[in-house]
Amino acid sequence: MDTWTQTSSPFLRIGLVAAILPNSRPKQLAACLQPGVSIAAIALANQLNANYLRRWVKVHRDQQTAATTAPGKMSHESAKPPPSTTLVPITLRTPEPESAANLQIEIRRPETTIHITWPVSQANACAQWLREILP
């Protein structure tokens, strides 16, 4: 007796489940199409190869796409025009620098401490001045 043709073979049994139970295919396919469902988990629960289920899902989605995009085969639901996308102009305000904002600098030396307040708008001049006075 050829052991390859025995139904106890897991490879043959997986193929037989898909071929013998065609009524179970729509149930398994519907379960696979649910959002957040693991196709592998459904395959394990139904003793199927996950690749079969993935192929069924792909074929099903391809058929649905072909049916909705085929010319002359539009249903009433798919005959609706796509929602229009209207761009709405918006204006963004850039924050203006605060005129009251100041740089606070404290220079500490062994014998003295210098506190400097400098306007933020003149930060470049402050940096140049600090380069000149600091050794």
C-alpha positions in Angstrom: 0.0 0.0 0.0 1.3 3.4 -0.9 1.7 5.5 2.2 1.5 8.8 0.3 -2.1 8.2 -0.6 -3.2 7.4 2.9 -5.6 9.9 4.4 -3.5 9.9 7.6 -0.9 12.0 5.8 -1.1 15.6 7.1 -0.3 17.0 3.6 -3.1 15.0 1.9 -5.5 15.6 4.8 -5.1 19.4 4.5 -5.9 19.2 0.8 -8.9 16.9 1.4 -10.4 19.2 4.0 -10.5 22.0 1.5 -11.8 19.7 -1.3 -14.3 17.6 0.7 -15.8 20.5 2.8 -16.4 23.2 0.2 -19.2 24.5 2.4 -16.8 25.4 5.1 -14.8 27.7 2.8 -17.2 30.6 2.9 -17.3 30.5 6.7 -13.5 30.4 7.0 -13.2 33.1 4.4 -15.7 35.3 6.2 -13.8 34.8 9.4 -10.5 35.8 7.8 -12.0 39.0 6.4 -12.8 40.3 9.9 -10.5 43.2 11.0 -7.7 42.2 13.3 -8.1 38.4 12.8 -5.1 36.2 12.4 -5.4 34.0 9.3 -2.9 31.6 10.8 -5.1 31.2 13.9 -8.1 30.5 11.8 -6.1 28.0 9.8 -5.0 26.2 12.9 -8.5 26.1 14.4 -9.8 24.5 11.2 -6.8 22.2 10.6 -6.0 24.0 7.3 -2.8 25.3 5.8 -2.6 29.0 6.3 -1.4 29.4 2.7 -4.7 28.1 1.5 -6.6 30.7 3.5 -4.3 33.5 2.4 -4.8 32.5 -1.2 -8.6 32.4 -0.7 -8.6 35.8 0.8 -6.4 37.2 -2.0 -8.6 35.7 -4.7 -11.8 37.0 -2.9 -10.3 40.5 -2.7 -9.2 40.4 -6.3 -12.6 39.3 -7.4 -14.2 42.1 -5.4 -11.8 44.7 -6.9 -12.5 43.4 -10.4 -16.2 43.5 -9.8 -16.2 47.1 -8.6 -13.8 48.4 -11.3 -15.2 46.4 -14.3 -17.0 48.8 -16.8 -20.7 48.2 -17.1 -20.9 46.1 -13.9 -21.5 48.9 -11.4 -24.0 48.3 -8.7 -26.1 51.0 -7.1 -23.8 51.2 -4.1 -20.7 51.5 -6.2 -22.3 54.0 -8.6 -22.1 56.7 -6.0 -19.5 59.3 -6.8 -16.5 59.4 -4.6 -16.7 61.9 -1.8 -15.3 65.2 -3.0 -12.1 66.4 -1.3 -12.1 70.1 -0.9 -9.0 71.9 0.3 -9.7 74.6 2.7 -7.2 77.4 3.0 -5.9 78.1 6.4 -3.6 80.8 7.7 -0.9 80.1 10.2 0.3 82.8 12.4 4.0 82.7 13.2 4.6 83.7 16.8 6.2 87.1 16.8 9.2 87.5 19.0 8.3 89.2 22.2 9.8 92.6 22.4 10.1 92.2 26.2 12.1 89.0 25.9 15.6 89.4 27.2 18.7 87.3 27.5 19.8 86.9 31.1 23.5 86.3 31.4 25.5 85.9 34.6 29.3 86.0 34.5 31.1 84.9 37.7 34.7 85.8 38.4 36.5 85.2 41.7 36.1 88.8 42.8 32.9 89.9 41.1 29.7 88.7 39.5 28.3 90.5 36.4 24.5 90.3 35.5 23.7 91.2 31.9 20.3 91.7 30.4 20.2 91.9 26.6 17.3 92.0 24.2 16.7 88.8 22.3 16.3 90.6 19.0 20.0 91.7 19.4 21.4 88.2 20.2 24.1 88.4 17.5 25.4 91.7 18.9 25.4 90.1 22.4 27.4 87.2 21.2 30.0 89.5 19.5 30.3 91.6 22.6 30.8 88.5 24.8 33.6 87.3 22.5 35.3 90.7 22.9 35.1 90.9 26.7 35.7 87.3 27.7 39.3 86.1 27.4 
